[in-house]
Amino acid sequence: MSELGQLATVLGAVCCAYAAGAQAWAARTQDPRWRESGFRALVACAACLGLACAVLVYALLQHDFRIEYVARNASLATPWWYRVSALWGAQAGSLLFWSWLLATVGAAAVAGQRRAHPELCTVASAVLALLVGFFVVLVAAVERPFRVLAFAPADGRGLNPLLEDPGMVVHPPLLYLGFVGLAVPYAFAMAALVTRKVDGGWLGATRGWATGSWLALGAGLVVGGWWAYRTLGWGGYWGWDPVENAALVPWLLATAYLHSAVVQERRGAFVTWNLALVVLSFVAAMLGTFLTRTGLVVSVHTFAQSEIGPYFLAFVVAVLAGSLGLLAWRWDDLRTGPASVSVASREGAFLFNNVLFVGFAAAVLVGTLYPTVVQALEGVQLFVGPPYYLAVSAPLGLALLVLMGLATALPWGRASHATILRLRLPLFAALAAAVAAGVLLRRPGVVAAAAAVAFALASTLQAFAEAAASGARAGRGLLGGLRDAFRWRRRRYAGYLVHLGVLVMVVGIVGSHAYVREREVALRPGERFTVGPYEVTYRGLEHGGTPLAEVTRAVLELREGGGSAVLRPVRLYYPRRDQVVSRPAIRSTLRDDVYAVLSAFEGDRATVRVWVNPLVRWVWAGGLVAFFGGLLLLWPDRRAPKLPSPPLRPSRDGHPARRAQAAREVVRALGGSTREGSRP
């Protein structure tokens, strides 16, 4: 089996080389035969890499411990679903999985557009084949997941215990899908620059892939936070870990791009912005992969140090330099669109949105890389902790929330007096929230966050209310108006739904960070302590075991008022790895989470650490709402029905006013607006 897997990987590399060469020749000669041959080679590469992945999964499921990768990452006691997830649980297998995903996504993207955009797809296929080829060569020549041991052990070492969790079955594939998905708009953007087709063609061809990769990255970040919260036992879900940041940066840049792309589609502006954001998003994704896989940063998420670091660094530098060089070369071709953008317009809000998202991403990247650069140059170890990131993210986040509300209310082109009237309700909601938060909570940062959230929330809900009211005026009811809004303007209202999810998440994030309470106490059975409104009584220890670990549980009785619950935080010791893992016990409600960890024990004496984290469930609930909105964004828009034209005869008084009034009624019936300067 190992020989078959290695052969499939090598054949995949050969197919990549042929695909890149054939498509480059097709771009030069415009010969459709070479174009078709190169596309088929890219599909063959995806098939070969899929076969290699299947062989490795089969070896993991069959306990083929002759293969070193299987012996290191599986055991007889490992459940089958974690043996499957071991494919992406370590360096070599995850790179193979990554390569297959990239080849498959690239082939699918080209297949969907090669009839409509043959020239773009030819160059994009060559770029994608080169990208896939780099990863496949690393797999086949450096990492070699099918390396065979001199003798087969009776049992394997098993997967890292921290990875034996449902969250880690889903979290890495989501991030990988997000990272490789960013390669599609990047390849088509490079093709647009090479062919000088920098109009909206490449943008429309890759819109779905850009949205899908952004959605996968966002879902991966949320699932990763959920995994960390349930598994790592430090009381939180986001610690500004370097590898967390490495995934956050491309998501921020992709978010800026999705907003900016709307402006190019609608107004023909921001062409250079969009090309630059696509390049930066993809390069940031590759840089994050480099940090994860070379051991340059210390994190529970990173893989062991390997030999691929220099290759990856050279690859990232080459991609960045080549892409920026191509942008500079085609600079004169990018001077399209409006000469200026009004500040008081939706375009202006999106422009500020771009600046803030890029600044946010740059600040996070600087904080992540600065300790590594200082250590490399001066040999001094530094740590950039949460205070830096909070100082940066708080003002930028507040500004983005305000822009979220403004962009919803502002029209394209230029605002009018009617726009100011539309802002009355959001401004009143912000003022009321600020006053209430100032009286009840009395923390300046929380007051500012409450005002910004209320402003954005009121503006978003106002947009939904207007859509519902249009349905009521047309006789279809409030729900009918909302249904029509999502049917005929799905992208806009799905975006508003994403905004609602983000706002719910912000409420949870602010609450769980600003008002957390924590205590760590050493106890004997029967002793008790209080944390927040809760009384915790320690009842003793329970001992047990699994085929892989020794298990110790602390029994904690939780009381508040007349209610009670029992929490059993667990501490596991894995002899094969000489590794200790603490798994928390969590009692979760909409109001707060009680989060308990068994830190240490000796005899019947235990040291427990308990947090009370307010509103954490709001983070997960908001993530689900945003994810659902993202799925609606991926769903194709339906075209509005064509209405029959009115007969071309004058009205009784010979004036066209009645026909104009009828046209306005049709627009209202479809959920639109007839005000001058209003949103389309």
C-alpha positions in Angstrom: 0.0 0.0 0.0 2.8 2.4 0.8 4.3 2.0 -2.7 0.9 2.8 -4.3 0.5 5.9 -2.2 4.0 7.1 -3.0 3.5 6.4 -6.7 0.2 8.3 -6.7 1.9 11.3 -5.1 4.8 11.3 -7.6 2.3 11.0 -10.5 0.4 14.0 -9.1 3.6 16.0 -9.2 4.2 15.0 -12.8 0.6 15.9 -13.8 1.0 19.4 -12.1 4.2 20.0 -14.1 2.5 19.0 -17.4 -0.6 21.1 -16.5 1.4 24.2 -15.9 3.5 23.8 -19.0 0.5 23.0 -21.3 -1.6 25.9 -20.0 1.4 28.3 -20.4 1.8 27.1 -24.0 -1.9 27.4 -24.6 -1.9 31.0 -23.3 0.8 31.9 -25.7 -0.5 30.1 -28.8 -4.3 30.2 -28.0 -4.5 26.6 -29.0 -7.6 25.0 -27.4 -6.2 21.5 -27.7 -3.3 22.4 -25.3 -5.8 24.2 -23.0 -8.0 21.2 -22.8 -5.0 18.9 -22.3 -3.7 21.1 -19.4 -7.1 21.1 -17.7 -7.3 17.3 -17.9 -3.8 17.1 -16.4 -5.0 19.3 -13.4 -8.0 17.0 -13.0 -5.7 13.9 -13.1 -3.5 15.5 -10.5 -6.5 15.9 -8.2 -7.4 12.3 -8.8 -3.9 11.0 -8.0 -3.7 13.0 -4.8 -7.2 11.8 -3.9 -5.9 8.2 -4.3 -2.9 8.9 -2.2 -5.1 10.3 0.6 -7.4 7.2 0.3 -4.4 4.9 0.7 -3.2 6.7 3.8 -6.7 6.7 5.4 -7.0 3.0 4.6 -3.6 2.3 6.2 -4.7 4.3 9.3 -8.0 2.3 9.5 -6.2 -1.0 9.0 -3.5 -0.3 11.7 -0.7 -0.7 9.1 2.0 0.2 11.5 4.7 -0.6 8.9 4.1 3.0 7.7 5.8 5.4 10.0 3.0 8.0 9.8 0.5 5.4 11.0 2.7 4.2 13.9 3.1 7.8 15.1 -0.5 9.0 14.8 -2.7 5.9 15.5 -3.0 3.0 17.9 -5.2 0.0 18.4 -7.2 1.9 20.9 -7.8 5.0 18.8 -11.5 5.2 17.6 -11.9 4.9 13.8 -13.1 8.5 13.4 -10.0 9.8 15.0 -7.9 7.5 12.9 -9.5 9.2 9.9 -8.8 12.6 11.3 -5.2 11.6 11.8 -4.8 12.2 8.1 -4.6 16.0 8.9 -3.4 15.5 12.5 0.3 15.7 11.7 2.7 17.4 9.3 3.1 14.9 6.4 -0.5 13.8 6.2 -1.9 17.3 6.5 0.3 18.5 3.7 -1.0 15.7 1.5 -4.6 16.5 2.4 -3.9 20.2 1.7 -2.5 19.4 -1.7 -5.5 17.3 -2.6 -7.9 20.0 -1.5 -6.0 22.6 -3.5 -5.9 20.5 -6.6 -9.6 19.6 -6.3 -10.8 23.1 -5.6 -8.6 24.5 -8.4 -9.9 22.0 -11.0 -13.5 22.6 -9.9 -13.1 26.4 -10.2 -11.6 26.2 -13.7 -14.2 23.6 -14.8 -17.0 26.0 -13.9 -15.6 29.0 -15.8 -13.5 27.7 -18.7 -16.3 28.0 -21.3 -17.3 31.6 -20.2 -13.7 32.9 -19.6 -11.3 30.7 -21.6 -8.3 33.1 -21.6 -8.6 33.8 -17.8 -9.0 30.1 -17.1 -5.9 29.2 -19.1 -3.6 31.4 -17.1 -5.4 30.7 -13.8 -5.0 26.9 -14.4 -1.2 27.4 -14.9 -1.0 29.4 -11.7 -3.0 26.8 -9.7 -0.9 24.0 -11.2 2.3 25.7 -10.0 0.8 26.2 -6.5 -0.3 22.6 -6.2 3.0 21.4 -7.6 4.9 23.2 -4.8 3.0 21.4 -2.1 3.1 18.0 -3.9 6.9 18.2 -4.3 7.1 19.0 -0.5 5.0 15.9 0.2 6.7 13.5 -2.2 10.3 14.6 -1.6 10.6 16.0 1.9 7.8 14.9 4.2 7.1 11.5 2.6 4.0 10.3 4.5 4.4 6.7 3.1 7.8 6.2 4.6 8.1 2.5 5.8 9.8 1.5 9.1 12.4 -1.2 9.3 10.1 -3.3 11.4 6.4 -2.9 12.3 5.6 -2.3 16.0 2.8 -4.2 17.6 1.0 -1.0 18.4 1.2 2.7 17.5 1.8 5.7 19.6 -1.6 7.2 19.0 -2.9 10.6 18.1 -2.1 13.6 20.3 -4.7 13.5 23.0 -5.6 17.1 22.5 -6.6 16.2 18.9 -9.0 13.5 20.0 -12.0 15.8 20.1 -14.9 16.4 17.7 -13.8 20.0 17.2 -10.5 18.8 15.8 -12.3 16.5 13.3 -13.9 19.6 11.8 -11.6 22.6 12.7 -8.5 21.8 10.5 -10.4 20.8 7.3 -12.4 24.1 7.6 -9.3 26.2 7.8 -7.5 24.2 5.1 -10.6 24.7 2.8 -10.5 28.4 3.6 -6.8 28.7 2.9 -6.9 26.8 -0.4 -10.1 28.5 -1.5 -8.2 31.8 -1.4 -6.0 30.4 -4.1 -8.8 30.6 -6.6 -9.4 34.4 -6.6 -5.7 34.8 -6.4 -5.1 32.7 -9.5 -7.8 34.5 -11.5 -6.6 37.9 -10.3 -3.1 37.0 -11.6 -4.7 35.8 -14.9 -6.6 39.1 -15.1 -3.3 41.1 -14.8 -1.5 38.9 -17.3 -4.3 39.1 -19.9 -5.1 42.7 -19.1 -8.7 41.7 -18.4 -9.0 43.7 -15.2 -12.7 44.4 -15.6 -15.3 42.5 -13.5 -15.0 39.2 -15.3 -12.5 37.6 -12.9 -14.4 39.1 -10.0 -17.7 37.4 -11.0 -15.9 34.1 -11.9 -14.5 33.8 -8.4 -17.2 35.5 -6.2 -18.6 32.2 -4.9 -15.1 30.7 -4.2 -14.0 33.8 -2.3 -17.2 33.8 -0.3 -16.9 30.1 0.4 -13.3 30.4 1.5 -14.2 33.3 3.8 -17.1 31.3 5.3 -14.9 28.3 5.8 -12.2 30.4 7.5 -14.7 32.1 9.8 -16.3 28.8 10.7 -12.9 27.3 11.3 -12.0 30.1 13.7 -15.2 29.7 15.6 -15.0 25.9 15.8 -11.3 26.3 16.9 -12.4 28.6 19.7 -15.1 26.1 20.7 -12.5 23.3 20.7 -10.0 25.4 22.8 -12.7 26.4 25.3 -13.8 22.8 25.8 -10.4 21.1 25.7 -7.4 23.2 26.8 -8.7 24.2 30.2 -7.4 27.7 30.5 -10.9 29.3 30.8 -11.2 31.1 27.5 -11.8 30.5 23.8 -9.4 33.1 22.2 -6.0 33.9 23.6 -4.4 35.7 20.7 -2.2 32.7 20.1 0.2 33.2 17.2 -1.4 30.4 15.2 -4.9 31.7 15.9 -3.7 35.0 14.6 -2.2 33.4 11.5 -5.7 32.3 10.6 -7.3 35.5 11.7 -5.2 37.8 9.4 -6.3 36.3 6.0 -9.9 36.2 7.3 -9.8 39.9 8.0 -8.3 40.7 4.6 -10.8 38.4 2.9 -13.6 40.2 4.7 -12.3 43.5 3.4 -12.2 42.1 -0.1 -15.8 40.8 -0.1 -17.0 44.3 0.9 -14.7 46.0 -1.6 -15.7 43.6 -4.5 -19.3 44.9 -4.1 -18.2 48.4 -5.0 -16.4 47.2 -8.1 -19.4 45.2 -9.2 -21.8 48.0 -8.6 -19.8 51.2 -9.4 -16.7 50.0 -11.2 -14.4 51.4 -8.5 -11.8 49.9 -6.2 -10.2 47.7 -9.0 -6.7 48.1 -7.5 -8.0 47.6 -4.0 -9.5 44.3 -4.9 -6.5 42.9 -6.7 -4.2 44.0 -3.8 -6.6 42.5 -1.2 -6.7 39.2 -3.0 -2.9 39.0 -3.2 -2.6 40.0 0.5 -5.2 37.5 1.6 -3.5 34.6 -0.2 0.0 35.6 0.9 -1.3 35.9 4.5 -2.8 32.4 4.3 0.6 31.0 3.0 2.4 32.9 5.7 0.1 31.5 8.4 0.8 28.0 7.0 4.5 28.7 7.2 4.3 29.7 10.8 2.2 26.7 11.7 4.6 24.2 10.1 8.1 25.4 10.9 8.0 25.7 14.7 9.0 29.4 14.5 6.2 30.2 16.9 5.3 28.3 20.1 1.7 27.1 20.2 -0.4 24.1 21.0 -1.6 24.3 17.4 1.8 24.1 15.7 3.4 21.0 14.1 6.8 19.8 15.0 9.8 21.5 13.4 10.6 20.1 10.0 12.8 20.6 7.0 10.2 22.5 4.9 10.8 25.9 6.6 13.3 27.3 4.1 11.3 26.1 1.1 8.1 27.6 2.5 9.7 30.9 3.2 11.2 31.1 -0.3 7.8 30.3 -1.7 6.0 33.0 0.3 8.6 35.6 -0.7 8.4 34.6 -4.4 4.6 34.7 -4.4 4.5 38.2 -2.8 7.3 39.6 -4.9 5.9 38.2 -8.1 2.4 39.3 -7.4 3.3 42.9 -6.4 5.6 43.1 -9.4 2.8 42.1 -11.7 0.5 44.7 -10.1 3.2 47.4 -10.6 3.7 46.3 -14.2 0.0 46.6 -15.0 -0.5 49.8 -12.9 -1.6 51.9 -15.9 -4.3 49.4 -16.8 -5.8 49.7 -13.3 -6.8 53.4 -13.6 -10.4 52.7 -14.2 -13.6 53.6 -12.4 -14.8 56.9 -10.9 -12.1 59.5 -10.3 -13.3 60.1 -6.7 -15.6 58.6 -4.2 -17.9 60.6 -2.0 -17.2 60.2 1.7 -20.9 60.4 2.5 -21.9 57.3 0.5 -21.8 53.6 0.7 -18.6 53.6 -1.4 -17.0 55.9 1.1 -18.0 53.7 4.0 -16.6 50.6 2.2 -13.4 52.5 1.6 -12.9 53.3 5.3 -13.9 49.7 5.9 -11.0 48.5 3.8 -8.6 50.8 5.6 -9.7 49.6 9.0 -9.6 45.9 8.1 -6.2 46.1 6.5 -4.9 48.1 9.5 -6.4 45.5 11.9 -4.7 42.7 10.0 -1.4 44.5 9.9 -1.5 45.2 13.6 -2.2 41.5 14.4 0.5 40.4 12.0 3.1 42.8 13.6 2.3 41.5 17.1 2.6 37.9 15.9 5.9 38.3 14.0 7.7 40.8 16.2 8.9 38.4 18.9 10.2 36.0 16.2 12.1 38.8 14.4 13.6 40.1 17.6 14.7 36.6 18.6 16.3 36.0 15.2 18.2 39.3 15.3 19.1 39.7 18.9 18.5 36.3 20.5 16.1 37.8 23.0 12.8 36.0 23.7 9.8 38.3 23.9 6.1 37.7 24.3 3.3 39.9 22.9 0.3 39.2 25.0 -3.4 40.0 25.0 -3.0 43.6 26.3 -1.4 44.7 23.0 -4.1 43.0 20.9 -6.9 44.4 23.0 -5.5 47.9 22.8 -5.4 47.5 19.0 -8.6 45.6 18.4 -11.0 47.6 20.7 -10.9 51.0 18.9 -10.7 49.3 15.5 -13.6 47.0 16.3 -15.7 50.0 17.5 -15.0 51.9 14.3 -16.0 48.9 12.2 -19.3 48.5 14.1 -20.1 52.1 13.4 -19.3 51.7 9.8 -21.5 48.6 9.7 -24.4 50.7 10.7 -23.6 53.6 8.4 -23.0 51.4 5.3 -26.5 49.9 5.8 -28.1 53.3 5.8 -26.0 55.2 3.3 -27.0 55.1 -0.4 -24.7 54.6 -3.4 -23.4 57.8 -5.0 -24.0 60.5 -2.4 -26.1 60.9 0.7 -29.1 63.3 0.9 -31.3 64.8 3.6 -33.4 61.6 3.6 -30.3 59.6 4.6 -30.0 61.7 7.8 -33.6 61.0 8.6 -32.9 57.3 8.2 -30.1 57.6 10.9 -32.5 58.9 13.5 -33.5 55.6 14.9 -29.9 54.1 15.0 -28.6 57.3 16.7 -31.4 57.2 19.3 -30.7 53.5 20.0 -27.0 54.2 20.4 -27.7 57.1 22.8 -30.2 55.0 24.8 -27.7 52.1 25.0 -24.9 54.4 26.1 -27.0 55.9 28.9 -28.2 52.5 30.1 -24.8 51.0 30.1 -23.3 54.1 31.8 -25.9 53.8 34.6 -25.8 50.0 35.0 -22.3 48.9 34.0 -20.2 52.1 34.6 -17.2 51.0 32.4 -16.2 53.3 29.6 -15.1 50.6 27.2 -18.4 48.7 27.7 -20.4 51.8 27.3 -18.7 52.6 24.0 -19.2 49.0 22.8 -22.9 49.1 23.8 -23.5 52.3 21.9 -21.7 51.0 18.8 -23.6 47.6 18.9 -26.9 49.4 19.4 -26.2 51.7 16.4 -25.3 48.9 14.1 -28.1 46.6 15.3 -30.8 49.3 14.9 -29.6 50.2 11.4 -29.6 46.5 10.4 -33.1 45.8 11.9 -34.4 49.0 10.2 -33.4 47.5 6.9 -35.3 44.3 7.6 -38.3 46.3 8.9 -38.4 48.4 5.6 -38.4 45.1 3.6 -41.2 43.8 5.7 -43.2 47.0 5.4 -42.9 47.0 1.6 -44.5 43.5 1.7 -47.3 44.8 3.9 -48.0 47.7 1.6 -48.2 45.3 -1.4 -50.7 43.1 0.4 -48.3 40.2 1.1 -47.8 40.8 4.8 -44.7 41.4 6.8 -43.3 37.9 6.4 -44.0 38.1 2.7 -41.9 41.2 2.4 -39.0 39.5 4.2 -39.4 36.4 2.1 -39.3 38.5 -1.1 -36.2 40.4 0.2 -34.3 37.2 0.6 -35.7 35.8 -2.6 -34.8 38.7 -5.0 -32.0 40.4 -3.1 -30.5 37.5 -1.3 -26.9 38.7 -1.2 -27.8 42.0 0.5 -30.1 40.6 3.1 -27.9 37.5 3.7 -25.1 40.0 4.4 -27.3 41.8 6.9 -28.0 38.4 8.5 -24.2 37.9 8.8 -24.0 41.3 10.5 -26.7 40.3 13.0 -24.6 37.2 13.9 -21.5 39.2 14.3 -23.3 41.7 16.6 -24.5 38.8 18.8 -21.0 37.5 18.9 -19.7 40.9 19.9 -22.1 41.1 22.8 -20.8 37.7 24.0 -17.2 38.6 23.5 -17.5 41.9 25.5 -19.4 40.2 28.3 -17.1 37.2 28.6 -14.0 39.3 28.7 -15.1 42.3 30.7 -16.9 40.5 33.5 -15.2 37.2 34.0 -14.6 36.0 37.6 -12.1 33.4 38.7 -10.8 31.6 41.8 -8.3 28.8 42.3 -8.5 27.0 45.7 -6.9 23.9 47.3 -9.6 21.9 49.1 -10.3 18.8 51.1 -13.6 16.9 50.7 -16.5 18.8 52.2 -14.8 22.2 51.9 -16.4 25.0 49.9 -15.8 28.4 48.4 -17.7 31.0 46.4 -17.1 32.5 43.0 -19.5 35.2 41.7 -23.0 34.2 42.7 -22.1 30.5 43.0 -21.1 28.3 46.0 -18.9 25.4 45.1 -18.4 22.3 47.4 -15.7 19.8 46.8 -17.0 16.2 47.3 -13.9 14.2 46.5 -12.1 12.4 43.7 -13.1 9.5 41.4 -10.5 7.4 39.7 -10.7 5.3 36.5 -9.0 4.6 33.3 -9.2 4.0 29.5 -7.0 1.9 27.3 -4.8 4.9 26.7 -5.0 7.0 29.9 -5.4 7.1 33.7 -8.4 9.2 34.6 -9.1 11.3 37.7 -12.2 13.3 38.3 -13.1 15.9 40.9 -16.7 16.0 42.0 -17.9 19.5 42.5 -21.4 20.5 43.7 -22.5 23.8 42.4 -25.2 25.8 44.1 -27.0 29.1 43.3 -30.2 30.1 45.1 -32.3 26.9 45.3 -30.7 25.2 42.3 -27.8 22.8 42.2 -25.6 20.9 39.6 -22.7 18.6 39.7 -19.5 19.3 37.7 -16.8 16.6 37.1 -13.6 18.2 35.7 -11.1 15.5 34.5 -7.4 15.1 34.6 -5.9 12.5 32.3 -2.4 11.0 32.2 -1.2 9.3 29.0 1.8 7.0 29.8 2.8 6.4 26.2 3.3 10.1 25.6 4.0 11.0 29.2 1.4 13.8 28.8 -1.1 15.2 31.2 -4.3 16.7 29.8 -7.0 18.6 31.8 -10.5 18.6 30.4 -12.9 21.1 32.0 -16.4 20.6 33.2 -18.8 23.3 32.0 -22.3 24.3 33.1 -23.6 26.6 30.4 -26.6 28.9 30.3 -27.6 32.0 28.3 -26.5 34.1 31.3 -23.1 32.6 32.0 -20.8 29.5 32.0 -19.4 28.0 35.1 -16.1 26.5 34.0 -14.2 24.2 36.4 -10.7 22.6 36.0 -8.9 20.1 38.2 -5.4 21.7 38.3 -3.7 19.2 40.6 -4.4 16.6 43.3 -2.6 14.7 46.0 -4.3 12.0 48.0 -7.9 13.2 48.5 -6.8 16.9 48.4 -7.5 18.7 45.1 -6.7 22.1 43.6 -9.5 23.4 41.4 -9.8 26.5 39.4 -13.3 27.9 38.6 -14.3 30.7 36.2 -17.6 32.3 35.7 -17.7 33.5 32.1 -20.8 35.6 31.2 -22.5 35.3 27.8 -20.2 32.7 26.2 -23.2 31.0 24.6 -23.9 34.2 22.8 -20.6 33.8 21.0 -21.5 30.4 19.7 -25.1 31.4 18.9 -23.9 34.5 16.9 -21.4 32.3 15.1 -24.3 30.0 14.0 -26.4 32.9 12.8 -23.4 34.4 10.8 -22.7 30.9 9.3 -26.3 30.6 8.2 -26.1 34.0 6.6 -22.9 33.0 4.9 -24.6 29.9 3.4 -27.3 32.2 2.0 -24.6 34.3 0.5 -23.4 31.3 -1.4 -26.9 30.5 -2.7 -27.3 32.0 -6.1 -29.6 35.0 -6.5 -32.9 34.4 -8.2 -33.9 36.8 -11.0 -36.9 39.0 -10.4 -39.8 37.9 -12.6 -40.3 39.8 -15.8 -43.5 41.8 -15.7 -45.5 42.4 -18.8 -45.1 45.9 -20.3 -48.1 48.2 -20.1 -49.9 48.9 -23.3 -48.3 51.9 -25.1 -51.3 54.2 -25.1 -51.8 57.5 -23.3 -53.9 57.8 -20.2 -57.2 59.7 -20.2 -55.6 63.0 -19.5 -52.7 62.2 -21.8 -50.1 62.4 -19.0 -47.6 59.6 -18.2 -47.9 60.2 -14.5 -50.3 57.2 -14.0 -47.8 54.9 -15.8 -45.0 56.2 -13.6 -47.1 55.6 -10.5 -47.8 52.1 -11.7 -44.1 51.5 -12.2 -43.4 52.7 -8.7 -46.0 50.3 -7.3 -44.3 47.4 -9.1 -40.9 48.4 -7.6 -42.5 48.6 -4.1 -44.1 45.2 -4.6 -40.7 43.7 -5.2 -39.3 45.2 -2.0 -37.5 48.2 -3.6 -37.5 51.9 -3.1 -38.5 54.8 -5.4 -36.6 57.5 -3.5 -33.9 59.3 -5.4 -30.5 58.3 -4.3 -31.8 55.3 -2.3 -30.2 51.9 -2.3 -31.0 49.8 -5.4 
